[in-house]
Amino acid sequence: MDIMNGFITREMLIQPMCCIMICFTLTQLIKEIKFVKNIPTKFIAIIVGILTVIFGHLVNDCFMVKDLYIMFMNGIFVGLSAIASHDFPNMLNNNKKKDDDIQTINNFYNTPIVEKSNIASDTKEFD
């Protein structure tokens, strides 16, 4: 029992990063269940995030009904942060320009010269 208390403690359950980690892990496990596969992962993560925040407050004996709205909003934040941490590498790869669109030294001399451009230059070096 002492080993588990050293890994995730009750106090950690109300820390934002721990909630995000738990939400991310549980969402990845839950989203493969047959009757949950039709629900978008974002909504699963939000529900898991809300339940994680509420459960963390229940376990730590700091649950108060007047804080339920704040816990609900924090749960939405936790769920969306868990999804963003999963999607971040994909967002980076999808937003990269194609190599042909990027001006590099390899395609610099193959770029067509635009006559009558609005760019003023002192030299004729690149014309």
DRENTORKOL-3810 file (N, C-alpha, C; in nm, 4 decimals):
REM DRENTORKOL-3810
@n.u->0.0822; n.v->-0.1188; n.w->0.0000; ca.u->0.0000; ca.v->0.0000; ca.w->0.0000; c.u->0.0864; c.v->0.1249; c.w->0.0000
@n.u->0.2036; n.v->0.1163; n.w->0.0612; ca.u->0.2918; ca.v->0.2313; ca.w->0.0684; c.u->0.3476; c.v->0.2683; c.w->-0.0687
@n.u->0.3654; n.v->0.1705; n.w->-0.1546; ca.u->0.4155; ca.v->0.1971; ca.w->-0.2904; c.u->0.3144; c.v->0.2798; c.w->-0.3687
@n.u->0.1885; n.v->0.2462; n.w->-0.3610; ca.u->0.0856; ca.v->0.3207; ca.w->-0.4340; c.u->0.0703; c.v->0.4626; c.w->-0.3809
@n.u->0.0874; n.v->0.4807; n.w->-0.2513; ca.u->0.0768; ca.v->0.6149; ca.w->-0.1952; c.u->0.1913; c.v->0.7039; c.w->-0.2412
@n.u->0.3033; n.v->0.6446; n.w->-0.2789; ca.u->0.4159; ca.v->0.7226; ca.w->-0.3285; c.u->0.4008; c.v->0.7592; c.w->-0.4750
@n.u->0.3166; n.v->0.6885; n.w->-0.5476; ca.u->0.3012; ca.v->0.7152; ca.w->-0.6909; c.u->0.2005; c.v->0.8267; c.w->-0.7150
@n.u->0.0774; n.v->0.8062; n.w->-0.6776; ca.u->-0.0256; ca.v->0.9102; ca.w->-0.6844; c.u->-0.0896; c.v->0.9178; c.w->-0.5470
@n.u->-0.0781; n.v->1.0316; n.w->-0.4852; ca.u->-0.1356; ca.v->1.0488; ca.w->-0.3524; c.u->-0.2693; c.v->1.1204; c.w->-0.3627
@n.u->-0.3429; n.v->1.1201; n.w->-0.2534; ca.u->-0.4721; ca.v->1.1894; ca.w->-0.2519; c.u->-0.4546; c.v->1.3383; c.w->-0.2754
@n.u->-0.3487; n.v->1.3948; n.w->-0.2203; ca.u->-0.3248; ca.v->1.5381; ca.w->-0.2377; c.u->-0.2976; c.v->1.5734; c.w->-0.3833
@n.u->-0.2359; n.v->1.4796; n.w->-0.4540; ca.u->-0.2055; ca.v->1.5039; ca.w->-0.5962; c.u->-0.3312; c.v->1.5048; c.w->-0.6825
@n.u->-0.4384; n.v->1.4431; n.w->-0.6350; ca.u->-0.5610; ca.v->1.4348; ca.w->-0.7143; c.u->-0.6279; c.v->1.5700; c.w->-0.7368
@n.u->-0.5906; n.v->1.6699; n.w->-0.6585; ca.u->-0.6489; ca.v->1.8024; ca.w->-0.6796; c.u->-0.5493; c.v->1.8985; c.w->-0.7446
@n.u->-0.4344; n.v->1.8478; n.w->-0.7858; ca.u->-0.3364; ca.v->1.9292; ca.w->-0.8584; c.u->-0.3692; c.v->1.9247; c.w->-1.0080
@n.u->-0.3647; n.v->2.0376; n.w->-1.0765; ca.u->-0.4056; ca.v->2.0409; ca.w->-1.2188; c.u->-0.3297; c.v->1.9428; c.w->-1.3082
@n.u->-0.1983; n.v->1.9366; n.w->-1.2962; ca.u->-0.1226; ca.v->1.8482; ca.w->-1.3864; c.u->-0.1523; c.v->1.7010; c.w->-1.3606
@n.u->-0.1739; n.v->1.6654; n.w->-1.2367; ca.u->-0.2093; ca.v->1.5271; ca.w->-1.2055; c.u->-0.3478; c.v->1.4942; c.w->-1.2613
@n.u->-0.4405; n.v->1.5886; n.w->-1.2497; ca.u->-0.5746; ca.v->1.5676; ca.w->-1.3064; c.u->-0.5674; c.v->1.5505; c.w->-1.4577
@n.u->-0.4838; n.v->1.6308; n.w->-1.5225; ca.u->-0.4688; ca.v->1.6199; ca.w->-1.6679; c.u->-0.4091; c.v->1.4850; c.w->-1.7046
@n.u->-0.3082; n.v->1.4402; n.w->-1.6297; ca.u->-0.2459; ca.v->1.3107; ca.w->-1.6571; c.u->-0.3461; c.v->1.1966; c.w->-1.6394
@n.u->-0.4228; n.v->1.2015; n.w->-1.5315; ca.u->-0.5228; ca.v->1.0974; ca.w->-1.5061; c.u->-0.6312; c.v->1.1012; c.w->-1.6130
@n.u->-0.6762; n.v->1.2203; n.w->-1.6478; ca.u->-0.7797; ca.v->1.2345; ca.w->-1.7506; c.u->-0.7304; c.v->1.1808; c.w->-1.8849
@n.u->-0.6073; n.v->1.2143; n.w->-1.9209; ca.u->-0.5490; ca.v->1.1658; ca.w->-2.0461; c.u->-0.5443; c.v->1.0136; c.w->-2.0481
@n.u->-0.4970; n.v->0.9549; n.w->-1.9388; ca.u->-0.4838; ca.v->0.8094; ca.w->-1.9313; c.u->-0.6200; c.v->0.7402; c.w->-1.9356
@n.u->-0.7135; n.v->0.7879; n.w->-1.8556; ca.u->-0.8461; ca.v->0.7252; ca.w->-1.8531; c.u->-0.9196; c.v->0.7425; c.w->-1.9859
@n.u->-0.9032; n.v->0.8575; n.w->-2.0487; ca.u->-0.9682; ca.v->0.8798; ca.w->-2.1791; c.u->-0.9151; c.v->0.7831; c.w->-2.2831
@n.u->-0.7841; n.v->0.7616; n.w->-2.2830; ca.u->-0.7257; ca.v->0.6673; ca.w->-2.3793; c.u->-0.7771; c.v->0.5258; c.w->-2.3559
@n.u->-0.8012; n.v->0.4901; n.w->-2.2304; ca.u->-0.8548; ca.v->0.3571; ca.w->-2.2001; c.u->-1.0037; c.v->0.3462; c.w->-2.2343
@n.u->-1.0789; n.v->0.4481; n.w->-2.1996; ca.u->-1.2248; ca.v->0.4432; ca.w->-2.2146; c.u->-1.2687; c.v->0.4541; c.w->-2.3607
@n.u->-1.1968; n.v->0.5312; n.w->-2.4403; ca.u->-1.2452; ca.v->0.5583; ca.w->-2.5760; c.u->-1.2480; c.v->0.4348; c.w->-2.6667
@n.u->-1.1857; n.v->0.3269; n.w->-2.6251; ca.u->-1.1869; ca.v->0.2039; ca.w->-2.7045; c.u->-1.3011; c.v->0.1099; c.w->-2.6669
@n.u->-1.3789; n.v->0.1436; n.w->-2.5651; ca.u->-1.4932; ca.v->0.0606; ca.w->-2.5255; c.u->-1.5988; c.v->0.0696; c.w->-2.6349
@n.u->-1.6624; n.v->-0.0419; n.w->-2.6631; ca.u->-1.7526; ca.v->-0.0531; ca.w->-2.7780; c.u->-1.8634; c.v->0.0520; c.w->-2.7794
@n.u->-1.9349; n.v->0.0700; n.w->-2.6691; ca.u->-2.0480; ca.v->0.1633; ca.w->-2.6703; c.u->-2.0043; c.v->0.3099; c.w->-2.6580
@n.u->-1.8761; n.v->0.3343; n.w->-2.6366; ca.u->-1.8250; ca.v->0.4710; ca.w->-2.6244; c.u->-1.7565; c.v->0.5167; c.w->-2.7532
@n.u->-1.7277; n.v->0.4236; n.w->-2.8446; ca.u->-1.6538; ca.v->0.4575; ca.w->-2.9661; c.u->-1.7249; c.v->0.5611; c.w->-3.0523
@n.u->-1.8562; n.v->0.5687; n.w->-3.0456; ca.u->-1.9300; ca.v->0.6640; ca.w->-3.1288; c.u->-1.9285; c.v->0.8057; c.w->-3.0729
@n.u->-1.8872; n.v->0.8216; n.w->-2.9482; ca.u->-1.8809; ca.v->0.9542; ca.w->-2.8863; c.u->-1.7453; c.v->1.0161; c.w->-2.9201
@n.u->-1.7431; n.v->1.1427; n.w->-2.9630; ca.u->-1.6142; ca.v->1.2076; ca.w->-2.9916; c.u->-1.5243; c.v->1.2096; c.w->-2.8677
@n.u->-1.3964; n.v->1.1896; n.w->-2.8894; ca.u->-1.2995; ca.v->1.1809; ca.w->-2.7807; c.u->-1.2974; c.v->1.3080; c.w->-2.6964
@n.u->-1.3214; n.v->1.4230; n.w->-2.7584; ca.u->-1.3210; ca.v->1.5490; ca.w->-2.6844; c.u->-1.4266; c.v->1.5473; c.w->-2.5734
@n.u->-1.5449; n.v->1.4954; n.w->-2.6044; ca.u->-1.6520; ca.v->1.4918; ca.w->-2.5055; c.u->-1.6240; c.v->1.3894; c.w->-2.3966
@n.u->-1.5635; n.v->1.2780; n.w->-2.4339; ca.u->-1.5244; ca.v->1.1779; ca.w->-2.3336; c.u->-1.4234; c.v->1.2382; c.w->-2.2376
@n.u->-1.3258; n.v->1.3104; n.w->-2.2918; ca.u->-1.2223; ca.v->1.3710; ca.w->-2.2077; c.u->-1.2811; c.v->1.4766; c.w->-2.1147
@n.u->-1.3774; n.v->1.5536; n.w->-2.1623; ca.u->-1.4398; ca.v->1.6553; ca.w->-2.0767; c.u->-1.5160; c.v->1.5895; c.w->-1.9618
@n.u->-1.5907; n.v->1.4843; n.w->-1.9923; ca.u->-1.6650; ca.v->1.4129; ca.w->-1.8880; c.u->-1.5681; c.v->1.3513; c.w->-1.7870
@n.u->-1.4627; n.v->1.2871; n.w->-1.8360; ca.u->-1.3630; ca.v->1.2273; ca.w->-1.7466; c.u->-1.2932; c.v->1.3362; c.w->-1.6649
@n.u->-1.2644; n.v->1.4498; n.w->-1.7268; ca.u->-1.2005; ca.v->1.5600; ca.w->-1.6547; c.u->-1.2878; c.v->1.6127; c.w->-1.5418
@n.u->-1.4160; n.v->1.6318; n.w->-1.5697; ca.u->-1.5088; ca.v->1.6788; ca.w->-1.4667; c.u->-1.5169; c.v->1.5783; c.w->-1.3521
@n.u->-1.5309; n.v->1.4496; n.w->-1.3855; ca.u->-1.5389; ca.v->1.3468; ca.w->-1.2819; c.u->-1.4086; c.v->1.3353; c.w->-1.2028
@n.u->-1.2953; n.v->1.3553; n.w->-1.2697; ca.u->-1.1663; ca.v->1.3494; ca.w->-1.2006; c.u->-1.1531; c.v->1.4615; c.w->-1.0984
@n.u->-1.1921; n.v->1.5822; n.w->-1.1366; ca.u->-1.1835; ca.v->1.6962; ca.w->-1.0438; c.u->-1.2789; c.v->1.6767; c.w->-0.9265
@n.u->-1.4018; n.v->1.6360; n.w->-0.9541; ca.u->-1.4995; ca.v->1.6153; ca.w->-0.8460; c.u->-1.4547; c.v->1.5021; c.w->-0.7537
@n.u->-1.4087; n.v->1.3911; n.w->-0.8122; ca.u->-1.3629; ca.v->1.2782; ca.w->-0.7307; c.u->-1.2421; c.v->1.3171; c.w->-0.6458
@n.u->-1.1521; n.v->1.3968; n.w->-0.7022; ca.u->-1.0355; ca.v->1.4424; ca.w->-0.6253; c.u->-1.0748; c.v->1.5239; c.w->-0.5042
@n.u->-1.1761; n.v->1.6074; n.w->-0.5194; ca.u->-1.2234; ca.v->1.6863; ca.w->-0.4050; c.u->-1.2972; c.v->1.5987; c.w->-0.3032
@n.u->-1.3711; n.v->1.4984; n.w->-0.3521; ca.u->-1.4395; ca.v->1.4068; ca.w->-0.2594; c.u->-1.3399; c.v->1.3273; c.w->-0.1760
@n.u->-1.2356; n.v->1.2771; n.w->-0.2397; ca.u->-1.1359; ca.v->1.1956; ca.w->-0.1705; c.u->-1.0597; c.v->1.2778; c.w->-0.0672
@n.u->-1.0379; n.v->1.4048; n.w->-0.0956; ca.u->-0.9622; ca.v->1.4908; ca.w->-0.0038; c.u->-1.0492; c.v->1.5632; c.w->0.0978
@n.u->-1.1753; n.v->1.5258; n.w->0.1064; ca.u->-1.2697; ca.v->1.5868; ca.w->0.2011; c.u->-1.2776; c.v->1.7386; c.w->0.1886
@n.u->-1.2656; n.v->1.7891; n.w->0.0670; ca.u->-1.2785; ca.v->1.9336; ca.w->0.0468; c.u->-1.3901; c.v->1.9645; c.w->-0.0538
@n.u->-1.4821; n.v->1.8696; n.w->-0.0706; ca.u->-1.5945; ca.v->1.8899; ca.w->-0.1613; c.u->-1.6995; c.v->1.9759; c.w->-0.0929
@n.u->-1.7351; n.v->2.0850; n.w->-0.1604; ca.u->-1.8428; ca.v->2.1708; ca.w->-0.1106; c.u->-1.9334; c.v->2.2025; c.w->-0.2290
@n.u->-2.0620; n.v->2.1980; n.w->-0.2050; ca.u->-2.1592; ca.v->2.2183; ca.w->-0.3115; c.u->-2.1418; c.v->2.3558; c.w->-0.3756
@n.u->-2.1067; n.v->2.4560; n.w->-0.2963; ca.u->-2.0918; ca.v->2.5909; ca.w->-0.3524; c.u->-1.9750; c.v->2.6000; c.w->-0.4505
@n.u->-1.8808; n.v->2.5057; n.w->-0.4453; ca.u->-1.7667; ca.v->2.5037; ca.w->-0.5373; c.u->-1.7913; c.v->2.4155; c.w->-0.6587
@n.u->-1.9108; n.v->2.3618; n.w->-0.6714; ca.u->-1.9392; ca.v->2.2684; ca.w->-0.7805; c.u->-1.9212; c.v->2.3328; c.w->-0.9174
@n.u->-1.9614; n.v->2.4573; n.w->-0.9340; ca.u->-1.9453; ca.v->2.5260; ca.w->-1.0628; c.u->-1.7972; c.v->2.5410; c.w->-1.0981
@n.u->-1.7153; n.v->2.5778; n.w->-0.9992; ca.u->-1.5717; ca.v->2.5925; ca.w->-1.0243; c.u->-1.5094; c.v->2.4572; c.w->-1.0578
@n.u->-1.5521; n.v->2.3529; n.w->-0.9877; ca.u->-1.5022; ca.v->2.2190; ca.w->-1.0190; c.u->-1.5435; c.v->2.1771; c.w->-1.1595
@n.u->-1.6647; n.v->2.2122; n.w->-1.1982; ca.u->-1.7139; ca.v->2.1807; ca.w->-1.3320; c.u->-1.6284; c.v->2.2514; c.w->-1.4379
@n.u->-1.6011; n.v->2.3797; n.w->-1.4168; ca.u->-1.5188; ca.v->2.4550; ca.w->-1.5123; c.u->-1.3752; c.v->2.4031; c.w->-1.5148
@n.u->-1.3206; n.v->2.3699; n.w->-1.3984; ca.u->-1.1861; ca.v->2.3123; ca.w->-1.3932; c.u->-1.1826; c.v->2.1768; c.w->-1.4630
@n.u->-1.2896; n.v->2.0998; n.w->-1.4505; ca.u->-1.2972; ca.v->1.9708; ca.w->-1.5191; c.u->-1.2972; c.v->1.9868; c.w->-1.6704
@n.u->-1.3666; n.v->2.0884; n.w->-1.7198; ca.u->-1.3635; ca.v->2.1164; ca.w->-1.8644; c.u->-1.2221; c.v->2.1532; c.w->-1.9067
@n.u->-1.1567; n.v->2.2374; n.w->-1.8274; ca.u->-1.0176; ca.v->2.2744; ca.w->-1.8554; c.u->-0.9271; c.v->2.1521; c.w->-1.8566
@n.u->-0.9436; n.v->2.0639; n.w->-1.7596; ca.u->-0.8617; ca.v->1.9427; ca.w->-1.7512; c.u->-0.8841; c.v->1.8552; c.w->-1.8744
@n.u->-1.0104; n.v->1.8349; n.w->-1.9128; ca.u->-1.0404; ca.v->1.7512; ca.w->-2.0290; c.u->-0.9843; c.v->1.8078; c.w->-2.1579
@n.u->-1.0019; n.v->1.9366; n.w->-2.1788; ca.u->-0.9497; ca.v->1.9979; ca.w->-2.3012; c.u->-0.7974; c.v->2.0023; c.w->-2.3024
@n.u->-0.7369; n.v->2.0190; n.w->-2.1859; ca.u->-0.5901; ca.v->2.0163; ca.w->-2.1787; c.u->-0.5362; c.v->1.8772; c.w->-2.2080
@n.u->-0.6053; n.v->1.7757; n.w->-2.1624; ca.u->-0.5626; ca.v->1.6381; ca.w->-2.1911; c.u->-0.5701; c.v->1.6100; c.w->-2.3407
@n.u->-0.6757; n.v->1.6568; n.w->-2.4056; ca.u->-0.6885; ca.v->1.6372; ca.w->-2.5497; c.u->-0.5833; c.v->1.7182; c.w->-2.6245
@n.u->-0.5584; n.v->1.8405; n.w->-2.5789; ca.u->-0.4579; ca.v->1.9244; ca.w->-2.6448; c.u->-0.3194; c.v->1.8635; c.w->-2.6325
@n.u->-0.2896; n.v->1.8027; n.w->-2.5180; ca.u->-0.1584; ca.v->1.7397; ca.w->-2.5025; c.u->-0.1440; c.v->1.6194; c.w->-2.5946
@n.u->-0.2551; n.v->1.5552; n.w->-2.6256; ca.u->-0.2509; ca.v->1.4414; ca.w->-2.7180; c.u->-0.2428; c.v->1.4891; c.w->-2.8622
@n.u->-0.3119; n.v->1.5966; n.w->-2.8955; ca.u->-0.3186; ca.v->1.6442; ca.w->-3.0332; c.u->-0.2061; c.v->1.7392; c.w->-3.0715
@n.u->-0.1288; n.v->1.7880; n.w->-2.9760; ca.u->-0.0280; ca.v->1.8890; ca.w->-3.0051; c.u->0.0724; c.v->1.8451; c.w->-3.1121
@n.u->0.1314; n.v->1.7242; n.w->-3.1036; ca.u->0.2241; ca.v->1.6837; ca.w->-3.2102; c.u->0.1553; c.v->1.6748; c.w->-3.3473
@n.u->0.0297; n.v->1.6314; n.w->-3.3496; ca.u->-0.0425; ca.v->1.6245; ca.w->-3.4762; c.u->-0.0689; c.v->1.7630; c.w->-3.5327
@n.u->-0.0984; n.v->1.8599; n.w->-3.4457; ca.u->-0.1215; ca.v->1.9966; ca.w->-3.4916; c.u->0.0053; c.v->2.0544; c.w->-3.5530
@n.u->0.1209; n.v->2.0215; n.w->-3.4946; ca.u->0.2466; ca.v->2.0715; ca.w->-3.5492; c.u->0.2735; c.v->2.0142; c.w->-3.6876
@n.u->0.2488; n.v->1.8863; n.w->-3.7046; ca.u->0.2752; ca.v->1.8225; ca.w->-3.8337; c.u->0.1775; c.v->1.8670; c.w->-3.9414
@n.u->0.0509; n.v->1.8898; n.w->-3.9062; ca.u->-0.0486; ca.v->1.9289; ca.w->-4.0058; c.u->-0.0343; c.v->2.0731; c.w->-4.0490
@n.u->0.0255; n.v->2.1579; n.w->-3.9663; ca.u->0.0370; ca.v->2.2990; ca.w->-3.9999; c.u->0.1675; c.v->2.3338; c.w->-4.0692
@n.u->0.2547; n.v->2.2367; n.w->-4.0878; ca.u->0.3799; ca.v->2.2655; ca.w->-4.1567; c.u->0.3527; c.v->2.2898; c.w->-4.3038
@n.u->0.4259; n.v->2.3847; n.w->-4.3588; ca.u->0.4134; ca.v->2.4100; ca.w->-4.5016; c.u->0.4817; c.v->2.2971; c.w->-4.5767
@n.u->0.4364; n.v->2.2747; n.w->-4.6967; ca.u->0.5029; ca.v->2.1772; ca.w->-4.7805; c.u->0.6414; c.v->2.2308; c.w->-4.8155
@n.u->0.7345; n.v->2.1412; n.w->-4.8412; ca.u->0.8708; ca.v->2.1833; ca.w->-4.8722; c.u->0.8771; c.v->2.2746; c.w->-4.9944
@n.u->0.7858; n.v->2.2571; n.w->-5.0882; ca.u->0.7861; ca.v->2.3416; ca.w->-5.2069; c.u->0.7477; c.v->2.4855; c.w->-5.1745
@n.u->0.6688; n.v->2.5047; n.w->-5.0687; ca.u->0.6244; ca.v->2.6390; ca.w->-5.0324; c.u->0.7280; c.v->2.7162; c.w->-4.9522
@n.u->0.8272; n.v->2.6484; n.w->-4.8988; ca.u->0.9269; ca.v->2.7126; ca.w->-4.8145; c.u->1.0445; c.v->2.7551; c.w->-4.9012
@n.u->1.0854; n.v->2.8800; n.w->-4.8854; ca.u->1.1995; ca.v->2.9321; ca.w->-4.9608; c.u->1.3281; c.v->2.8818; c.w->-4.8971
@n.u->1.3987; n.v->2.7969; n.w->-4.9668; ca.u->1.5271; ca.v->2.7467; ca.w->-4.9188; c.u->1.6341; c.v->2.7793; c.w->-5.0209
@n.u->1.7578; n.v->2.7530; n.w->-4.9852; ca.u->1.8680; ca.v->2.7793; ca.w->-5.0779; c.u->1.8588; c.v->2.6885; c.w->-5.2000
@n.u->1.7970; n.v->2.5705; n.w->-5.1815; ca.u->1.7863; ca.v->2.4763; ca.w->-5.2927; c.u->1.6891; c.v->2.5232; c.w->-5.4005
@n.u->1.5819; n.v->2.5903; n.w->-5.3620; ca.u->1.4871; ca.v->2.6350; ca.w->-5.4633; c.u->1.4906; c.v->2.7859; c.w->-5.4845
@n.u->1.5906; n.v->2.8536; n.w->-5.4266; ca.u->1.5988; ca.v->2.9984; ca.w->-5.4396; c.u->1.6185; c.v->3.0405; c.w->-5.5846
@n.u->1.7092; n.v->2.9717; n.w->-5.6543; ca.u->1.7399; ca.v->3.0119; ca.w->-5.7918; c.u->1.6347; c.v->2.9649; c.w->-5.8906
@n.u->1.5456; n.v->2.8779; n.w->-5.8482; ca.u->1.4395; ca.v->2.8312; ca.w->-5.9363; c.u->1.3117; c.v->2.9125; c.w->-5.9209
@n.u->1.3091; n.v->3.0024; n.w->-5.8249; ca.u->1.1911; ca.v->3.0844; ca.w->-5.8017; c.u->1.1781; c.v->3.1859; c.w->-5.9144
@n.u->1.0593; n.v->3.1944; n.w->-5.9744; ca.u->1.0444; ca.v->3.2893; ca.w->-6.0859; c.u->1.0594; c.v->3.4337; c.w->-6.0386
@n.u->1.1186; n.v->3.5152; n.w->-6.1251; ca.u->1.1372; ca.v->3.6565; ca.w->-6.0956; c.u->1.0088; c.v->3.7296; c.w->-6.1308
@n.u->0.9635; n.v->3.8106; n.w->-6.0390; ca.u->0.8412; ca.v->3.8864; ca.w->-6.0614; c.u->0.8814; c.v->4.0257; c.w->-6.1093
@n.u->0.8458; n.v->4.0564; n.w->-6.2314; ca.u->0.8727; ca.v->4.1899; ca.w->-6.2854; c.u->0.7751; c.v->4.2885; c.w->-6.2250
@n.u->0.8165; n.v->4.4086; n.w->-6.2094; ca.u->0.7338; ca.v->4.5175; ca.w->-6.1588; c.u->0.6781; c.v->4.4850; c.w->-6.0190
@n.u->0.7630; n.v->4.4354; n.w->-5.9336; ca.u->0.7173; ca.v->4.4084; ca.w->-5.7973; c.u->0.7171; c.v->4.5381; c.w->-5.7179
@n.u->0.6492; n.v->4.5398; n.w->-5.6092; ca.u->0.6389; ca.v->4.6574; ca.w->-5.5229; c.u->0.7529; c.v->4.6652; c.w->-5.4219
@n.u->0.8472; n.v->4.5750; n.w->-5.4306; ca.u->0.9561; ca.v->4.5710; ca.w->-5.3346; c.u->1.0673; c.v->4.6627; c.w->-5.3846
@n.u->1.1025; n.v->4.7602; n.w->-5.3034; ca.u->1.2112; ca.v->4.8507; ca.w->-5.3395; c.u->1.3422; c.v->4.7897; c.w->-5.2937
@n.u->1.4430; n.v->4.7935; n.w->-5.3793; ca.u->1.5721; ca.v->4.7391; ca.w->-5.3405; c.u->1.6821; c.v->4.8309; c.w->-5.3908
@n.u->1.7918; n.v->4.8341; n.w->-5.3149; ca.u->1.9039; ca.v->4.9193; ca.w->-5.3521; c.u->1.9932; c.v->4.8502; c.w->-5.4530
@n.u->1.9932; n.v->4.7192; n.w->-5.4484; ca.u->2.0871; ca.v->4.6461; ca.w->-5.5331; c.u->2.0114; c.v->4.5650; c.w->-5.6362
@n.u->2.0819; n.v->4.5259; n.w->-5.7327; ca.u->2.0277; ca.v->4.4380; ca.w->-5.8373; c.u->2.0802; c.v->4.2964; c.w->-5.8165
@n.u->2.1275; n.v->4.2687; n.w->-5.6962; ca.u->2.1910; ca.v->4.1408; ca.w->-5.6683; c.u->2.0989; c.v->4.0220; c.w->-5.6929
@n.u->1.9710; n.v->4.0351; n.w->-5.6598; ca.u->1.8801; ca.v->3.9213; ca.w->-5.6711; c.u->1.7909; c.v->3.9309; c.w->-5.7948
@n.u->1.8165; n.v->4.0240; n.w->-5.8820; ca.u->1.7348; ca.v->4.0362; ca.w->-6.0030; c.u->1.7882; c.v->3.9490; c.w->-6.1140
END
